[in-house]
Amino acid sequence: MSILSSNKKKKQYSEEELQRLFDKSQKLIKKATSLKNKDINKAIELIYKAIDTYPKKDLDHYFKLAGYHHKAGEKERAYKVLYDLLNDEDIEDIFHYQVNLSKIYDKLTILLYRDQRFIEYIDFSLISGYYDL
């Protein structure tokens, strides 16, 4: 099961509710960031809570999650987070689709380079550049 599917809340929120939930998720993210070098597993847990707290998809939360999984040595899980994001994008919203795909592919290239997976790195760098246009 994708972590994205658990975040698909259909409830309608007021602007005030959304702001309150966003602020709550940001506090969790800040706490996770403060723990990343002390307790990476707790930091990852807090990012999952932040994702579940905010009903909208915040790419930065998922990028941080992928990075922390990678830092924890859970490389395949890190890649899965990013691949799930790629598959979750809505092609009907062409502007956001292109912008988001560029960002996601860019994050993938960072991990691929760190892992010295240079052939994939080159492939995804080219794809990222395509979506930047």
Summary of the structure (lengths in Angstrom):
residues: 133
radius of gyration: 15.3
end to end distance: 32.5
largest distance: 46.4
contacts: 367
relative contact order: 0.10
helix: 76%
strand: 0%
